[in-house]
Amino acid sequence: MSKKVLIIGSGLGSLATALRLTKHGYQVEIVEKHHQAGGRLNQLKKDGFTFDVGPSFFSMSYEFTELFEYCNIPNPLQMNELNPVYTVYFADKKDPYFIYKELDKLAQEFSKIEENFEEKAKKYLKKAAEIFHDTEHVIIKRNYDNLFQYAVSLATVPMKHSPLLVRSMWTQLERHFDSNDVKVIFSLVAFFLGSTPFDTPAVYSLLNYTELQHDGYWNIKGGMYKIVEEIQKILINRDVKFHFNTEIVDIKTSEKNIDYFVDQNGKQWNADIYVCNSDAAAFRGQILKRKKFSKPKLDKKHWTLAPFTIYLGVKGKVKNLHHHNYFLGTNFKEYADNIFKLSVNPEKPYYYVNVSSKSNEECAPEGCENIFILCPVPDRRYKHDWSDREELAANILKDLSKRIDFDLIENTVSKTIYAPDDWEKMFNLYQGSGLGLAHGLNQVAAMRPKNKDEKLDNLYYVGASTIPGTGLPIVVIGSKLVTERILEDGKR
C-alpha cells in the first residue's frame, strides 16, 4: 500500500513536490488556508479584469522543463521570453532605459552615460558567470546534513571568489562602472532577494548573469497563474486531493513522529509523511513551538521586504507603459538605507509596474489595461498599522500618472490594494515579509532552516524560507531536494 503524504500549503513548492511524489507512487493530499491554490503565485479576478497576485516573471526557465521531464510528462506551459527584459524610469529623466539582453543594444541605451559600456559589462558578467557555475551545485542544488558537510563543500569553490563574500554588490558594481544610473539598474536584482545592493553580498552579481546572458526572464502565455492551473490539473488527474479554507493551527506528536495536525475547526489530519509549504522558520515557532524560532528570535532574523500591491483596472490603452517597468527616484542610496525600517509611508516611493494585458489581452476588457503595481515596504516589525493604505496608493498613482502622462485615477475602473497585513493574513507570511527569510551569508544553503525537521522524523519542508531559497525556479529546485530526502529516508 502506498504511503500517504499531507502537504500544508499549496504554493509552487507544494505543487512541484506533489507532482514529483506522485511519480513515485505516493498518495498526496494538500490543505490550504486560502480559497484557491498557488500561495503567492495566485490570481485575482475582479470587474472583468484578471491579475497575477504575485510573481509576474521568472528566470531559469529550464527548471520548469526539468520538473515536467522528471515526471515524464510534456511541459504544458507556453513560456514567453522577455526582451527587453524591462524598462527603467528615473524621476529626473523623461525617457526610460530599455534593458536588452544583447549587450550591443544595451550599450546604445547607455552610450551617453557610460563610456565603453559593452567592454565593461562583458568583464563584469564574465565574473558573474564564473560565480554562478562554480556555486550552482555547491550551494543551490544539493542537500546538507550538517554544517561541517557544508563547509567541506564550500572549500571546493575557487578561492578567487572569496572577496565577493565580504564585498557588497554595490561595491562590486563600483569597481566596474562609473555611471550611477548603470549601477542602480544592475543592482535592482538585489531587491528580488528582498534586500538592497548595499547589504547584499557581491556573489549575487550572478543574478545579473542569469537575467542578461544565462537564461533571461520569462512569463507565461495566459498569465502566470497558468503555472498553478496546469500543475493542479495534472495533480487532480493523479487523484491528489485539495482542501481549501483549511488552516493548520496545532499538532499532536509522539516520540519522534507526528500523529496528526489539527485545523481551525478541530479536524485532525493524519498521514505517514508531512511536508510543510508554509514558512519553514515561522511554522517551527508558531505551530511546533520551538524556542529557537520564538517570536523574539524570528524578529531578529533578516527578513525580506514586504509587498504593498495595487491591482488597477483602467479604461484606455496606456502607451508609455511596457510589460515590465521600474519607477525610481533620484535618491537611491538614501532610499535603500531607510526603506527597511520606515515606520511611516515612504514620501517618494520606488515601485515596479507590470501590465500583463500588453501580451495577454484576455486579462482586461477590450480597450482597457490591467496594471499591477508593487512597492517594496518595511515589514510589520517596523510599520504595524497599514490603515493608511489608501494614502500610499494615492501617492503612487499620482506619481505614476504624472510620469506616464496618463490619468490613472480618473480612468480607474477597478482597484484592489493589498498591504503587508493583507499578505500576512492571506498567505501566513511572517510579519508580511514578501519572500521569507533574506539571503545574507548567515541565511543561505545549510544556514537556512533545513528541509528535514530536526526533531520529527516524518516532517519535511519546501518553499522560500528553507533551502535553497526564494524565487519560482529556486523553490522548484527545492521540491526536488525535499523529494530526494523523502525517497532516501524511505529506503531505511
C-alpha positions as CSV (number, residue, x, y, z in Angstrom):
1,M,0.0,0.0,0.0
2,S,1.4,3.5,-1.0
3,K,2.3,5.9,1.8
4,K,0.1,8.9,2.3
5,V,1.7,12.4,2.3
6,L,-0.1,15.5,3.6
7,I,1.3,18.8,2.3
8,I,0.5,22.0,4.2
9,G,0.1,24.9,1.8
10,S,-0.4,24.9,-1.9
11,G,2.3,27.3,-3.2
12,L,4.6,26.3,-6.2
13,G,6.9,24.4,-3.9
14,S,4.0,22.3,-2.7
15,L,2.6,21.7,-6.2
16,A,6.0,20.7,-7.6
17,T,6.7,18.4,-4.7
18,A,3.3,16.7,-5.0
19,L,4.0,16.2,-8.7
20,R,7.3,14.6,-8.0
21,L,5.9,12.4,-5.2
22,T,3.0,11.1,-7.3
23,K,5.6,9.9,-9.9
24,H,6.9,7.6,-7.1
25,G,3.5,6.3,-6.1
26,Y,2.8,8.4,-3.0
27,Q,-0.8,9.2,-2.2
28,V,-0.9,13.0,-1.7
29,E,-3.4,15.4,-0.1
30,I,-2.9,19.2,0.2
31,V,-4.5,21.5,2.8
32,E,-4.6,25.3,2.1
33,K,-5.6,28.3,4.1
34,H,-6.6,30.4,1.1
35,H,-9.6,29.7,-1.0
36,Q,-7.6,28.5,-4.0
37,A,-4.2,27.1,-4.8
38,G,-1.0,29.0,-5.6
39,G,0.2,30.7,-2.4
40,R,1.9,34.0,-3.5
41,L,1.6,32.7,-7.1
42,N,-2.1,33.5,-7.1
43,Q,-4.8,35.2,-9.2
44,L,-7.4,37.9,-8.6
45,K,-10.4,38.2,-10.8
46,K,-12.5,41.3,-10.4
47,D,-14.7,43.6,-12.5
48,G,-13.8,41.8,-15.7
49,F,-10.0,42.1,-15.1
50,T,-7.6,39.2,-14.3
51,F,-4.5,40.0,-12.2
52,D,-1.5,37.9,-11.2
53,V,-1.3,38.5,-7.5
54,G,2.4,37.9,-7.0
55,P,5.3,37.0,-9.3
56,S,5.0,38.3,-12.9
57,F,8.1,36.8,-14.4
58,F,10.9,34.3,-13.6
59,S,14.4,33.3,-14.6
60,M,15.9,29.8,-15.0
61,S,13.0,28.6,-17.2
62,Y,14.8,25.2,-17.6
63,E,13.9,24.3,-14.1
64,F,10.3,24.1,-15.1
65,T,11.3,21.9,-18.0
66,E,13.3,19.7,-15.6
67,L,10.2,19.3,-13.4
68,F,8.0,18.0,-16.1
69,E,10.7,15.8,-17.6
70,Y,11.3,14.3,-14.1
71,C,7.6,13.4,-14.0
72,N,7.7,12.0,-17.6
73,I,5.0,14.5,-18.9
74,P,5.1,17.1,-21.6
75,N,5.6,20.7,-20.4
76,P,2.1,22.2,-20.6
77,L,3.4,25.8,-20.1
78,Q,3.8,28.2,-23.0
79,M,6.7,30.4,-21.9
80,N,7.5,33.8,-23.4
81,E,11.0,35.2,-23.3
82,L,11.2,38.9,-22.4
83,N,13.4,41.1,-24.5
84,P,13.8,43.9,-23.5
85,V,13.6,42.3,-20.1
86,Y,12.3,45.5,-18.5
87,T,12.4,49.3,-18.7
88,V,13.6,51.7,-16.0
89,Y,12.3,55.2,-15.5
90,F,14.2,57.7,-13.3
91,A,12.4,60.6,-11.8
92,D,14.8,63.2,-13.4
93,K,14.6,61.7,-16.9
94,K,11.6,61.7,-19.3
95,D,12.6,58.7,-21.3
96,P,13.2,55.2,-19.9
97,Y,16.1,52.9,-20.4
98,F,15.3,49.7,-22.2
99,I,17.2,46.8,-20.8
100,Y,18.1,44.4,-23.6
101,K,19.8,41.1,-23.4
102,E,22.0,42.0,-26.3
103,L,25.0,44.0,-24.9
104,D,25.5,46.0,-28.1
105,K,21.9,47.2,-27.9
106,L,22.2,47.9,-24.2
107,A,25.4,49.8,-24.9
108,Q,23.4,52.1,-27.2
109,E,21.0,52.8,-24.3
110,F,23.9,53.7,-22.1
111,S,26.0,55.4,-24.7
112,K,25.7,58.9,-23.2
113,I,26.3,57.9,-19.6
114,E,28.8,55.0,-19.7
115,E,31.9,55.0,-21.9
116,N,33.0,51.6,-23.2
117,F,29.9,50.0,-21.6
118,E,30.0,46.8,-23.6
119,E,33.6,46.1,-22.7
120,K,33.0,46.8,-19.0
121,A,29.8,44.7,-19.0
122,K,31.4,41.7,-20.6
123,K,34.1,41.7,-17.9
124,Y,31.6,42.1,-15.1
125,L,29.3,39.4,-16.5
126,K,32.2,37.0,-17.1
127,K,33.0,37.2,-13.4
128,A,29.3,36.8,-12.5
129,A,29.0,33.7,-14.8
130,E,32.0,32.1,-13.1
131,I,30.4,32.6,-9.7
132,F,27.1,31.1,-10.9
133,H,28.6,28.0,-12.4
134,D,31.2,27.5,-9.6
135,T,28.5,27.6,-6.9
136,E,25.3,26.3,-8.6
137,H,25.8,22.7,-7.4
138,V,27.6,23.6,-4.2
139,I,25.1,26.0,-2.7
140,I,21.8,25.7,-4.6
141,K,21.3,22.2,-5.9
142,R,22.1,19.9,-3.0
143,N,21.1,18.9,0.4
144,Y,23.3,19.2,3.5
145,D,23.1,17.0,6.6
146,N,25.2,19.3,8.8
147,L,27.3,22.5,8.8
148,F,30.6,20.5,8.5
149,Q,29.4,18.9,5.3
150,Y,28.5,22.4,4.0
151,A,31.9,23.8,5.0
152,V,33.7,20.9,3.2
153,S,31.6,21.6,0.1
154,L,32.3,25.4,0.2
155,A,36.0,24.6,0.3
156,T,35.7,23.3,-3.3
157,V,34.6,26.8,-4.5
158,P,37.6,28.5,-6.1
159,M,39.3,30.9,-3.7
160,K,39.2,33.7,-6.3
161,H,35.5,34.3,-5.3
162,S,36.2,34.8,-1.6
163,P,36.4,38.6,-1.8
164,L,32.8,38.6,-3.1
165,L,31.7,37.2,0.2
166,V,32.7,40.3,2.2
167,R,32.2,42.9,-0.6
168,S,28.7,44.3,-1.2
169,M,27.0,44.1,-4.6
170,W,27.1,47.9,-4.9
171,T,30.9,47.9,-4.2
172,Q,31.3,45.3,-6.9
173,L,29.4,47.4,-9.4
174,E,31.5,50.5,-8.5
175,R,34.6,48.5,-9.5
176,H,33.2,48.1,-13.0
177,F,31.0,51.0,-13.9
178,D,31.1,54.8,-13.5
179,S,27.5,55.9,-14.2
180,N,25.2,55.9,-11.2
181,D,22.3,55.0,-13.4
182,V,24.0,51.9,-14.7
183,K,25.0,50.8,-11.2
184,V,21.4,51.4,-9.9
185,I,19.9,49.4,-12.8
186,F,22.3,46.5,-12.4
187,S,21.7,46.5,-8.7
188,L,17.9,46.1,-8.9
189,V,18.2,42.3,-8.8
190,A,19.1,42.7,-5.1
191,F,15.6,43.7,-4.5
192,F,14.4,40.4,-6.0
193,L,16.1,38.9,-2.9
194,G,14.1,41.3,-0.7
195,S,17.3,43.2,0.2
196,T,19.3,46.2,-1.0
197,P,22.5,46.2,-3.0
198,F,24.3,47.8,-0.1
199,D,23.5,44.9,2.1
200,T,23.6,42.1,-0.5
201,P,26.9,40.2,-0.9
202,A,28.6,40.7,-4.2
203,V,28.3,37.0,-5.0
204,Y,24.7,37.8,-6.0
205,S,26.0,39.6,-9.0
206,L,25.4,36.2,-10.5
207,L,21.8,37.3,-10.9
208,N,22.9,39.8,-13.5
209,Y,24.3,37.0,-15.4
210,T,21.1,35.0,-15.2
211,E,18.9,37.9,-16.4
212,L,21.1,39.1,-19.3
213,Q,23.0,36.1,-20.5
214,H,22.3,32.7,-19.0
215,D,18.5,32.3,-19.5
216,G,16.9,35.7,-19.2
217,Y,13.4,36.5,-17.9
218,W,10.2,34.7,-18.9
219,N,6.5,34.9,-18.3
220,I,3.6,32.6,-19.2
221,K,1.1,33.0,-22.0
222,G,-2.3,33.5,-20.4
223,G,-0.8,34.8,-17.2
224,M,1.5,33.4,-14.5
225,Y,-1.4,31.6,-12.7
226,K,-1.4,29.2,-15.6
227,I,1.6,27.5,-13.8
228,V,-0.7,26.7,-10.9
229,E,-3.7,25.7,-13.1
230,E,-1.7,23.4,-15.3
231,I,0.1,21.6,-12.4
232,Q,-3.1,21.4,-10.4
233,K,-4.9,19.8,-13.4
234,I,-2.3,17.1,-13.6
235,L,-2.4,16.5,-9.8
236,I,-6.2,16.1,-9.8
237,N,-5.9,13.6,-12.6
238,R,-3.4,11.8,-10.4
239,D,-6.0,11.7,-7.6
240,V,-4.4,14.4,-5.4
241,K,-7.0,15.9,-3.2
242,F,-7.1,19.6,-2.4
243,H,-8.8,21.0,0.8
244,F,-9.1,24.8,0.8
245,N,-10.1,27.3,3.6
246,T,-8.2,24.9,5.9
247,E,-5.6,26.3,8.2
248,I,-3.3,24.1,10.4
249,V,-3.2,25.5,13.9
250,D,-1.9,22.7,16.2
251,I,0.0,19.4,16.2
252,K,0.0,16.1,18.1
253,T,3.3,14.2,18.3
254,S,4.6,11.0,19.9
255,E,8.3,10.5,20.4
256,K,9.9,11.4,17.1
257,N,6.9,11.4,14.8
258,I,3.7,13.5,14.1
259,D,0.5,11.7,14.9
260,Y,-1.7,14.4,13.3
261,F,-2.2,18.1,12.6
262,V,-5.3,20.0,13.7
263,D,-7.1,22.6,11.6
264,Q,-9.0,25.7,12.8
265,N,-12.2,23.6,13.1
266,G,-10.7,21.0,15.2
267,K,-10.4,18.4,12.5
268,Q,-7.4,16.0,12.7
269,W,-5.3,15.5,9.6
270,N,-3.1,12.4,9.6
271,A,-0.6,10.9,7.2
272,D,2.6,8.8,7.1
273,I,4.7,11.8,5.9
274,Y,4.1,15.5,6.2
275,V,5.5,18.3,4.0
276,C,5.2,21.9,5.1
277,N,5.0,24.6,2.4
278,S,4.2,27.3,5.0
279,D,7.2,29.4,6.0
280,A,9.8,27.0,7.4
281,A,11.0,29.3,10.1
282,A,7.7,30.8,11.3
283,F,6.0,27.3,11.2
284,R,8.6,26.0,13.6
285,G,7.9,28.8,16.0
286,Q,4.1,29.2,15.7
287,I,2.9,25.6,15.3
288,L,5.8,23.5,16.6
289,K,6.5,26.0,19.5
290,R,10.3,25.7,19.1
291,K,12.1,28.1,21.4
292,K,14.8,28.7,18.7
293,F,12.0,30.1,16.5
294,S,10.1,32.0,19.1
295,K,8.7,35.4,18.0
296,P,11.6,37.4,19.6
297,K,14.1,35.2,17.8
298,L,12.2,35.3,14.5
299,D,12.1,39.1,14.7
300,K,15.8,39.2,15.0
301,K,16.3,37.4,11.7
302,H,16.8,39.2,8.4
303,W,13.5,39.1,6.6
304,T,12.8,40.3,3.1
305,L,10.9,43.5,2.4
306,A,7.1,43.4,2.5
307,P,4.9,43.9,-0.6
308,F,2.5,46.8,-1.0
309,T,0.5,45.9,-4.1
310,I,-2.2,47.7,-6.2
311,Y,-4.3,45.9,-8.8
312,L,-5.7,48.5,-11.1
313,G,-8.1,48.1,-14.0
314,V,-8.2,51.2,-16.2
315,K,-10.1,52.2,-19.3
316,G,-7.9,53.3,-22.2
317,K,-4.6,51.9,-23.5
318,V,-1.5,53.3,-21.8
319,K,1.2,54.0,-24.4
320,N,4.0,54.9,-22.0
321,L,3.9,51.7,-20.0
322,H,5.5,48.5,-21.2
323,H,5.2,44.9,-19.9
324,H,7.7,45.3,-17.0
325,N,8.7,48.7,-15.7
326,Y,10.7,50.1,-12.7
327,F,10.0,53.7,-11.5
328,L,12.8,55.1,-9.4
329,G,13.7,58.4,-7.8
330,T,16.9,60.3,-7.6
331,N,18.0,59.3,-4.0
332,F,18.7,55.6,-4.4
333,K,21.3,55.2,-1.6
334,E,19.2,57.2,0.9
335,Y,16.0,55.4,-0.1
336,A,17.7,51.9,0.1
337,D,19.2,52.7,3.5
338,N,15.9,53.7,5.0
339,I,13.2,51.6,3.4
340,F,13.7,48.5,5.6
341,K,13.0,50.3,8.9
342,L,10.5,53.1,8.0
343,S,7.5,53.3,10.4
344,V,5.7,55.7,8.0
345,N,4.9,55.6,4.3
346,P,7.8,56.5,2.0
347,E,7.3,60.0,0.7
348,K,8.6,59.3,-2.8
349,P,8.2,55.6,-3.2
350,Y,10.1,53.4,-5.7
351,Y,7.9,50.8,-7.4
352,Y,7.6,48.2,-10.1
353,V,4.7,48.1,-12.6
354,N,3.6,45.2,-14.7
355,V,1.0,45.4,-17.5
356,S,0.2,41.9,-18.4
357,S,-2.6,43.0,-20.8
358,K,0.2,44.1,-23.1
359,S,0.9,40.5,-24.0
360,N,-2.2,38.8,-22.7
361,E,-5.2,40.8,-24.0
362,E,-7.7,38.5,-22.3
363,C,-6.6,39.8,-18.9
364,A,-8.6,43.0,-19.4
365,P,-11.8,44.0,-21.2
366,E,-11.5,45.4,-24.7
367,G,-9.9,48.9,-24.7
368,C,-8.6,48.5,-21.1
369,E,-5.4,47.6,-19.3
370,N,-4.8,45.7,-16.1
371,I,-2.0,47.3,-14.1
372,F,-0.1,45.6,-11.2
373,I,2.0,47.9,-9.0
374,L,4.4,46.6,-6.4
375,C,6.1,48.9,-3.9
376,P,8.6,47.2,-1.5
377,V,7.9,48.5,2.0
378,P,9.0,47.6,5.6
379,D,7.5,44.5,7.1
380,R,5.2,44.7,10.1
381,R,8.0,44.7,12.7
382,Y,8.6,48.4,11.7
383,K,5.2,49.5,10.4
384,H,2.5,47.5,12.0
385,D,-0.5,49.7,11.2
386,W,-1.5,49.9,7.5
387,S,-4.8,51.7,7.9
388,D,-3.3,54.5,5.7
389,R,-3.0,52.2,2.7
390,E,-5.3,54.4,0.6
391,E,-2.9,57.3,1.2
392,L,0.1,55.5,0.0
393,A,-1.8,54.1,-3.0
394,A,-3.0,57.6,-4.0
395,N,0.6,58.9,-3.7
396,I,1.9,56.1,-6.0
397,L,-0.9,56.6,-8.5
398,K,-0.5,60.4,-8.7
399,D,3.3,60.0,-9.2
400,L,2.8,57.3,-11.9
401,S,0.1,59.2,-13.7
402,K,2.4,62.2,-14.0
403,R,5.4,60.2,-15.2
404,I,3.5,58.3,-17.9
405,D,1.2,61.3,-18.9
406,F,-2.0,59.3,-18.3
407,D,-4.5,60.0,-15.5
408,L,-4.8,56.6,-13.9
409,I,-7.1,57.9,-11.1
410,E,-9.6,59.4,-13.4
411,N,-9.7,56.3,-15.6
412,T,-9.8,53.7,-12.8
413,V,-12.5,51.0,-13.3
414,S,-11.3,48.6,-10.6
415,K,-8.9,48.9,-7.7
416,T,-7.7,46.5,-5.1
417,I,-5.0,47.1,-2.5
418,Y,-3.0,44.5,-0.6
419,A,-0.9,45.9,2.3
420,P,1.6,43.8,4.3
421,D,-1.1,42.9,6.8
422,D,-3.3,41.5,4.0
423,W,-0.4,39.4,2.7
424,E,0.3,38.1,6.2
425,K,-3.4,37.2,6.7
426,M,-4.0,35.6,3.3
427,F,-0.8,33.5,3.0
428,N,0.7,33.3,6.5
429,L,3.7,35.4,5.5
430,Y,5.6,36.2,8.7
431,Q,5.2,39.9,9.6
432,G,4.1,40.4,6.0
433,S,7.6,39.6,4.6
434,G,7.1,39.0,0.9
435,L,9.8,36.5,0.1
436,G,10.5,34.9,3.5
437,L,14.0,34.9,5.0
438,A,16.6,37.0,3.3
439,H,19.7,35.6,1.7
440,G,22.6,37.1,3.8
441,L,25.6,34.8,4.2
442,N,24.3,33.5,7.5
443,Q,20.9,32.6,6.0
444,V,21.9,30.7,2.8
445,A,22.2,27.0,2.0
446,A,22.9,24.9,5.2
447,M,22.4,28.1,7.2
448,R,18.7,28.3,6.3
449,P,16.1,26.3,8.2
450,K,16.5,22.7,7.0
451,N,14.1,20.9,4.7
452,K,14.1,17.9,7.1
453,D,12.8,18.6,10.6
454,E,15.4,18.5,13.4
455,K,13.2,16.5,15.8
456,L,10.3,14.9,13.9
457,D,11.3,12.1,11.5
458,N,8.2,12.4,9.3
459,L,8.2,16.2,8.7
460,Y,9.8,17.9,5.8
461,Y,9.8,21.5,4.4
462,V,9.7,23.1,1.0
463,G,9.4,26.8,-0.1
464,A,11.1,30.2,0.2
465,S,12.4,30.1,3.8
466,T,14.0,26.6,3.6
467,I,16.7,25.5,1.1
468,P,17.7,26.6,-1.4
469,G,15.8,29.9,-1.1
470,T,13.3,32.2,-2.6
471,G,12.1,32.6,-6.2
472,L,10.0,30.5,-8.5
473,P,12.7,28.3,-10.1
474,I,14.5,28.1,-6.8
475,V,11.5,26.5,-5.0
476,V,11.1,24.2,-7.9
477,I,14.7,23.1,-7.2
478,G,13.7,22.9,-3.5
479,S,10.9,20.4,-4.5
480,K,13.5,18.1,-6.0
481,L,15.7,18.3,-2.9
482,V,12.9,17.5,-0.5
483,T,11.7,14.7,-2.7
484,E,15.3,13.3,-2.6
485,R,15.1,13.5,1.2
486,I,11.8,11.6,1.4
487,L,12.9,8.9,-1.0
488,E,16.2,8.4,0.7
489,D,14.5,8.1,4.1
490,G,12.0,5.7,2.6
491,K,14.9,3.2,1.9
492,R,15.8,3.0,5.5
